């Protein structure tokens, strides 16, 4: 049964107790895989596909014929849903585009900043027990909006050597340019360093298990990454007016992801806390993934009861959750007081699944309390900023002595000389 805790009796580290560090054996395994892929390229990827996925692969690249077959085999209703979701995601992310700017208010001086999309983005899409076409849309569409010209997707094949057709259908809708049949840390290594088939990219995005997350951390610097994502989290901030069955269902929407997922309820109502606990016990046995949900709720779930809504909001900001549902009478009155959250769902009729699949805001979100300093995946993840400076000789001459003085105070005399030499007689 889920733990019910009292906010005033908890220390901050008991409220937020997530840890991103990988175990030493995970680090060692990932180091070995990265080194192997760098040394043996495609053959290493094929060997790992056979070892981990049971797939005997002749070619790593997904052919256009395979993509066309997958699209043709996709239920037309679901294909329409994918296109509607992609349109919503595109519309939202187009609002994130920046404009380059120029400042020329001083005589002889032009300053500015320009935005340039990265050339190649790598998108990692998990495989395994479930297929996530939503991840394809959420990670690819912002890259397309940003203007990325080459989007390389990796995802593991099944034992039949084929990629799940709904993943391929989503990739076709989103506009992926290349798809390769590889997963795990080996896919991250291939995207970072390149192989005979897989091109090296500039940035890798997308969620994965602890091996994928560890590999992304290790290749950071060679390539950019979006974030180091931990297990999924949901925090429901609910007052006494909420339906406990709805709250329990929302908590379980994340608990079914992973035994390590973290479902949390923060409330100012002891009665709601007890009712939700009972609802969880009623609903968990009804789930196809009941064993996973049970482990998540009992090992990582909790209900935190606060004296009032102010303290409940304080608890939310300490936890800094990936997903935050604000299920209170007036959610917009609370919105301005939420400082730390990946994505915020306002009102009692906005389940987290709405954002996962359809509404438009991104569902690749900061986890493990990192919403204190980081943001959802977006257009900014696929563009670079470059500043530019132009001075005429006369404009530089007006400030040359100040620049030289500044440089000499830092002991950097060549810096100073590079300015003053232009004015030597």
N, C-alpha and C positions, 0 to 999 in steps of 0.2 A: 504494500500500500504506500502511496506517496507520503512523504514527510510533511507535516504541518509545523511551521516554525514561527516564532514571534520576533518581529523586526527588532524591537528594543533589546532583545537578548542576544543578538548576533553581532559579531565583529565584522568589519568590512571584508576580510578575507574569507569569512564563512558565507557571505552573501554572494561574492564572485569567487569561484574556486576552479577556474578553467586554466589549463596549462597546455601551451603549444609545443613544448619540447618533445622531441622524438626519443624513444629508447635507443640505447647505444647499439643494439643489434640491428635496428632499423637503419641507423646511420651507416653501419658497416655494409649492409646489403645494398643500399642505394649507391654508396661509393663504388662498390664492385660493378654494379650494373652500368653506371655512367662510364667507368673506365672501359668496360667491355664494348659498349656501343661505340665509343670513340675509336677503339682499336679495330673492331670487326664490322662496323657499319650495318648494312642490310642483313647480313647473315646472322648477326647477333639478334636483331629484331625478329627474324623468322624463328630462331631457336627459342626465344622467349615466348613467342606466340604459341608454339607447340607445347612448351613447358607449362605456361600459366593458363592458356585459353583452350588448349587441345586443338589448335587450328594448324593444319598443314598448309602453308602458303607458298604458292609459286611466285606471286607478285604482291607487293605491299600496297600498291596504289589501287584505289577503287576506280573501276572503269566507268565511263559515261554510260555504258550499257547497263551496268549494275544500278546506277542512280536512276536511269529512266525506268527500269523494271520496278524499282522500289516505289517510285512516284505512281506508276500505273497500278500497283497493287494496293496502294493506300486507300482506305475508305474515303470516298469523296467528301463526306460530312466532316471528317477529321482534317482532311486536306484544307477545306475551307476554314476550319478553326485555326489551323496553323497560319494561314494567310491573314486572317483577321488579327490574330495575336501579333504577327510580325508588323502589320500596319500600325497597331497601337504602340508597339515598342519603338518603331521608327519615328512616329509623330512625337512621342515624348522626348526621345533623345535628340531630335533636331533642335529642340529648344536649348540644348547644351552647347551648341556650336558657338565658338568665339570669333570675333572680328579682329583682324590685325589693326594696329593703330600707329599713327605717326604724330609726333610733337615737333612743331617748327616755330615756336613762339619767340625764340631768341635769334637774333641776327646771326647768320652763318652756322647755325646748329640745327641738325635734324636728328631726332631720336625716334626709335620705334620698336615695335615687337611684331613678329610674324609667326603664324601658326602653320605647321607642316605636318601632315599625317605620316606616321611611320610607314615604311614600304611593305614589310612583311609581318603579319601577325600569325601566331600559332594558337590554335584553340584546342584545348584538351577536353574531350567529352568522355565521361566515365562509361564503362560497360558493366559487365557482371550481372547481378541478379535483377537489375531494373534498367530500362532505357529511359533517357531523359531528353526528349526532343526540345523541351523548354530551355534546357541549358544551351543547346545549339542556337536558338533564336536570341537568347539574352546576351550571348557572347559574340555572336557574329554581326547582328544588326547594328550595334553601336560602332563597330569597326567600319562597316560599309558607310554609315552616316559620316564618320570622320574622314573618309576618303582613302582608306587603306586599299591598295591596289591588289595585293596578294594575300589571301586568307587560307592558311594551311590547317586543316583539321586532322586530328588523330583520334582514333577510337578503336578499341579492340574488336576483333572478329569473333564470331562464335565457332563452335567445333566444326561447323560446315564450311568455315572459311569465309563466311559472308557477314557483313555488318547488318545490324538490326535495320529493317527497311524503314521504320518510322524515323530513325536517326538520319538516314539518307534523304528521306522526304523533307525533313526539316532543314537539312543542309541545302537542298535544292531551293527551297523557298527563301532561305536567308541569304543565299548568294555566295556560298563557299566556293573557292576556286580549285582546291585540291584536297583529297581525302586519303588518308593512309590507315592501314589496318594494324595499328599498334597501340598498346595501352601501357599503363603503369609508369614507373620511373624510367623505363627504357624509351617511352614515347617522349618524355620531357628531355631526355638526353639527346634524342634524335633531333628534336626541334631546336635545341640550343646549339648543337655542334654540326648538325647535318650528317647525312649518309649518302650513299650513291643515289638513292631515290628521294629521300626526304630532304627538302631544302632547309638550311638554317634560317631562322627567323630573327626578328628584332625584339619581339616581346611574346611571352607565353601567358595566356589567360585560361581560366577554367578551373573548376573544383575537382578534387580527387581524394583518394584515401591518404593515410599517413605516409605511404611510400611516395606518392605523387607530390604531396606537400613538401616532404623533405627534399625531394629531387629539385623542386622549383627553388627552394631556398639555396641549394648548393650551386645551381647554375646562375643565380642572380649575380649580375656583374658582367657575365658573358652576354646575357640577354636581360631585358626587363621582365618583370612579372607583375601580375595584378595585385596579389596578396597571398599570404600564407593562411589558408582557410582551415579552421578546425571543424569539429562536429557541429551539426546544425543546432540552432537554438530558437526557441520561441518564448517570449514573455507576454503574458496577458495581464494587463492592468485593468482590473474589473471592480466595479462598485456593487453594492448589495442589490441593485436593480437588475443584474444580469441573469440570464437563463443559465443555470449550472450545466445543463446538458450541452448547450452551445459551447460554453467555455471548455468543458472536458473534451469535446470533439476537436476544438481548435488546438488544444495541447497535444492531442494524439496525432494531429496532422503532421507534426514534426517528430514525435516519438517513434513513429513507424519507419522513419528514415534509417535509423542506426541505433544500436544499443548504447552508443556514446552520446546520442542527441540529448539536449537539455530542455525539457519542458517546465516552465516556471509560471506560477500564478502569483501575482501580488495584489492584495485586496485589503480594503478597510472593513471587511465584513467577515466575522468569524462564522456566521451562518452559511455564507456562500462558500467559504473554505471547506467546511464539512460536507456540504452538498456536492461540491465538485469532486472531492475525494471519493464519495460514494458513486458518483456518475462514472468516474474513471474505472472503478471496479466493475461496473455494469457493462461499459462499452468495450473494454480491452478484449474480453473473450470473443467478441463479435468480429474482430479484425482478422483478415487473412495473415497479417504479419504480427499476430498477437504476442509471440515470444519476444520479438524485437521491441515492440512497444512496452511490454512489461518490464524488460530489463532497463530501458531508457527511463521509465517513470520511477522505478524503485531505486536505481543506482544514481541517476543524475537529475531527477525531478524534485521539485519542492513547491510548497505553498507557503508564502510569507505573508503573515497577517500583521497589518499596521494599525496604529491607533486612529489615523485619519488619512485622507487622500494626499495631504502634503507629504507625509512620511512615505507613502506609497510611491509618489513621484521621485522622492529622494532615492528609494531603493532601486527604481528603474534606472536612474542615472548612474548609480554605482555599478550595476550589472552591465550596462551598455550593450543591450542585446542585439543580435542579428535582426530578428523580427520583433517588433513591438506592436501589439494590438492594444489600442486605447478604448476599452469597452466601458465608457462612462456616459452619464447623461448628456454632458456638453463637452465632447472631445476637443473642439477647437479652442475652448478655454484652457485646456491642458497643453495643447501643442507647443505653445511658446515656451513652456517650462521644461520641455524634454530637450536635454542637451546632448545626450549620447544614445544613438540608436541607428542601426543600418537602414531599415525601412519602417515607416510608421503607418499603421492601418487605423483609420479613424472611424469610430462608431461601432455599434453592435451588429451591423449588417455587412461588415468588411472582413471576412475571414482571410487569413494569410494566403490561402490557396489562390485567391483572386489575383494577388500580386505575383505569385509563383508562375502563373500561366498566361495572364491575359491583359491586365490593366494597362501596362506600358512601362512603369518604372522597373529598374533592373532587379533581378533576384540574386545576382552574384554580389554577396554582401559581406562586410567585415564581421568576423566572429570572435569569440573568446575575449570579449571586452575591448577589442581593437576599434570599435566604433567611437571610442574616446578620441581617436586621432586619425581615423581613415574613413573612407566613403565607399558607396556602392560603385561597381563597375560602370563606366560611362564613356562618353566621347573623349573626355580628357585623358583616358588611359591609352588612347590610340593617336594622340597628337603630341608634337614637341613644340616648345616655344623657343624662338631665337630672338635676341635683342639685336638692334643695329644702331650704329653711331656714325654721324658724319659731321665734321667741323671744317670750315674754311681755314686757310692759313691765318687770317686775321682773327677769327674767333679763338683758335688755339693760342695765338699770341697773347690774348688778353688774360689767359689763365695759366700760362706756362710757368710763371714763377711760383704760383701756389701749388701746382702739381709737383714741380721739382722739390719744393720745400717739404711737401707731404712725403714724397718718396725717400728723401734723405733722412727724415725723422724715423723712418722704418729701416734705415740702413741699406736701402736698395738704391745705390748710386747709379747703376746702369739704367734703372727705370727713369731716374731724373734726367740722365744724359740723353735718353732717347727722345725727350721732349725738347731740351734746350739746344741740342745740336742743330735743330732746324732754324735756329735764329742766330747762330754764330756768324760773325762778320767774315 
